[in-house]
Structures are given as structure tokens and as C-alpha cells.
Amino acid sequence: MSVQETAAHADAVLEEILSVVVGDRAVLEEVLAGMVARGHVLLEDVPGTGKTLTAQAFATALGLEFSRIQFTPDLMPSDVTGSYVFEEGTGEFHFTPGPIFANIVLADEINRAPPKTQSALLEAMAEGQVTVDGETHDLPEPFVVVATQNPVEQEGTFELPEAQRDRFIVKTSLGYPDQSGTRELIDRRAERDKPDPTVEQVIDLETVREIQATPETVTVEDPLRDYIGAICRATRTDGRVEVGVSPRGVQRLFELSRAHAALEGRSYVVPDDVKRVAPSALSHRLVLDAEASVRGVSERDIITAVLDSVEVPAMDPSEAAS
């Protein structure tokens, strides 16, 4: 599939989702870019901002099988992965798949479950498989986890382990709707007797797979590869950061930059692609020191400062496209 066809499909998907989800198109583009890059997405927001609706809308528009897991303090790892059940008739154990076996899995309020259960997702997110009682089971392809979490300051939440945060290619926030969005929500409630708008399927499973293959054809010239590396290295030398971007994070920034270019209909990456996706691709991978946390410095502040400090390579679009 060409990048132009990919961009057209992406635009149709986003328009369909925006017909139902009241939100910022730029944020939805980040979510879609994460999916196109074969990654997992973390949405952090206060309750009631449409995180669950957004995940469901993407699954429907993309024509993918959807599953929802409500994370709670008593959720067990087997409730996520599935387990072996004994059949009296045959005298044998057979595997009963858990809700993790779907194309798009909504891990709702993931940080309300204890770390042991949160870690049950790690193998699935990293390897596309789960291991239960020593037996490995492959997950569907494509496989995307869309996890939602409430801010850690809220009662009953747990901090996600650093290793698990690093598995998400994107962390973003839907935020509160603007003035027109708020009015639209009120108008929908006022007309409750009328059917709510619903998302229709736009593309199918095979098309999604073709779209996910498109970024592999996108060119990233040497100066931009060095630029991506320089940004990630700069996070490790910032005095306010205890742990900078990991080697995995470097690769994910590269992948997400290519996906963003493909969604824009370009067969090559430009510096603006990298700068556009860097905050959502990198901020959740940082661990700040105690002083920075006390002073209210955010991870996104660090990424913004890094982007301002690293020299942007001069690119000739005609050479990049060749």
C-alpha cells in the first residue's frame, strides 16, 4: 500500500471517530500513529474524559476484534491471560483464553490493579504471546493494548512499573473538551431521546495489516537518524533526570516518526515528524530526580527543553524523497 493510500485511509478513520468522540484531532492522530507503528498506547486522564469510548471507537472503525479488561485491586493475572480448566468428560485440562486474546485490548484503569497483575501484560505487550502453566499461546495479529489510567494522585491507584511504561510507544492525554466540544456534549444530553451517534467500520483487518506495513517503506536519512539519537542521548545528560530514554525508546521514536510521516502521506521523514511525536513517545520513559519532582517539573518540560537544545539537521526534501 502506498503512503498516499495509507494517509487517505487514516483520514477516513479519524473523521469517523471524530463524528462520535469529542476530542482533539491531534491527540487521536497520536493514538493512530502508535497503532500503525505496531505499538501500544497509554491514555492518562481523570475519569469521564472519553478514554474508554475512544478505544472502542478505534476498534470499530478499524474493523478489529475488541476486548475490555476492567482492572481492579482484586484482578488476578489469570483473569487477563486465561487459564487451564479441567474437563471431567475427557479427564484432561484445556486452555480457556482470557480477554487478552483480541486485536485491540482496552486495559481500563490499569493502575488500579496491583503491580503483579499489571506485569501480566508485559509478556503479551513485548512478545505478542502469553505463557500459562509453561505453555505459550500466540496472540492475534495485529495486537494493540490501549491502556487507560487515572493520575497517580487519585486514591486507589498504583504507579506503573518503569519497565511497563517503557513498553508503550505513546503516552498521551485526551484532556478536557474546548468550548465547542463542551457545548456539543450538553446538546447530546439535551437530545437524549434521539439515538447517540455511533462509529461505523471504515476499513477491515487486512487493510490494517497493510497500513501497518507502510512505515517500513518510509525513508529516514542519516542526518535524521543522528538527530533522533541525539535527542534521546540528551535526555540522559539532563541534570534533572535520573533515568533517560532507553535504547528501546530510541527505536520507538524512530518507528513513530516513520508512522507519522506515512499518515501525512510522505515517503520520507522530516525533522517536524520527530519533533511532533517526541513528547508523546519519550516523556513517559523518563524518571526525574526528587528535586525536579518537588519543583513541579514535568517529563514533557524536559523533552521540550531537549528539543530546543538539540540542533535540527538541515534537510533537502528532494533528497529525502529520492
QUIMO-V686939 format. One record per backbone hydrogen bond with DSSP energy under -0.5 kcal/mol. CO is the residue of the C=O (numbers start at 0). NH is the residue of the N-H. If there is no record, write none. Layout:
CO:NH / CO:NH
This chain:
1:5 / 2:6 / 3:7 / 4:8 / 5:9 / 6:10 / 7:11 / 8:12 / 9:13 / 10:14 / 11:15 / 12:16 / 13:17 / 14:18 / 15:18 / 16:19 / 16:20 / 20:22 / 23:27 / 24:28 / 25:29 / 26:30 / 27:31 / 28:32 / 29:33 / 30:34 / 31:35 / 32:36 / 33:38 / 34:37 / 39:168 / 39:169 / 40:42 / 40:146 / 41:43 / 41:171 / 42:44 / 42:148 / 45:48 / 49:53 / 50:54 / 51:55 / 52:56 / 53:57 / 54:58 / 55:59 / 56:60 / 57:61 / 58:62 / 58:63 / 59:62 / 60:201 / 60:202 / 64:102 / 64:103 / 66:105 / 67:69 / 68:70 / 68:107 / 71:74 / 75:78 / 75:79 / 76:79 / 76:80 / 77:81 / 78:98 / 79:99 / 80:97 / 82:95 / 84:93 / 85:87 / 86:90 / 86:91 / 91:86 / 93:84 / 94:96 / 95:82 / 97:100 / 99:101 / 102:104 / 102:143 / 103:66 / 103:105 / 104:106 / 104:145 / 105:68 / 105:107 / 106:109 / 106:147 / 107:70 / 108:111 / 109:112 / 110:157 / 113:116 / 113:117 / 114:118 / 116:119 / 117:120 / 118:121 / 118:122 / 119:123 / 120:124 / 121:125 / 122:126 / 122:127 / 122:128 / 123:127 / 127:138 / 129:131 / 129:136 / 131:134 / 134:131 / 136:129 / 143:104 / 143:145 / 144:40 / 144:146 / 145:106 / 146:42 / 147:109 / 148:44 / 150:153 / 153:156 / 160:163 / 160:164 / 161:165 / 163:166 / 164:167 / 166:39 / 169:41 / 171:43 / 177:181 / 178:182 / 179:183 / 180:184 / 181:185 / 182:186 / 183:187 / 184:188 / 185:189 / 186:190 / 188:191 / 190:193 / 203:207 / 204:208 / 205:209 / 206:210 / 207:211 / 208:212 / 209:213 / 210:213 / 210:214 / 212:215 / 213:216 / 214:217 / 218:268 / 220:223 / 220:224 / 221:225 / 222:226 / 223:227 / 224:228 / 225:229 / 226:230 / 227:231 / 228:232 / 229:233 / 230:234 / 231:235 / 231:244 / 232:235 / 232:236 / 233:236 / 233:237 / 237:240 / 239:288 / 242:286 / 245:249 / 246:250 / 247:251 / 248:252 / 249:253 / 250:254 / 251:255 / 252:256 / 253:257 / 254:258 / 255:259 / 256:260 / 257:261 / 258:262 / 259:263 / 260:265 / 261:264 / 266:218 / 269:272 / 269:273 / 270:274 / 271:275 / 272:276 / 273:277 / 274:278 / 276:280 / 277:281 / 278:282 / 279:170 / 281:284 / 282:285 / 286:241 / 286:242 / 288:292 / 289:293 / 290:294 / 291:296 / 292:295 / 297:301 / 298:302 / 299:303 / 300:304 / 301:305 / 302:306 / 303:307 / 304:308 / 305:309 / 312:314 / 314:316 / 315:318 / 315:319 / 316:320 / 317:321 / 318:321
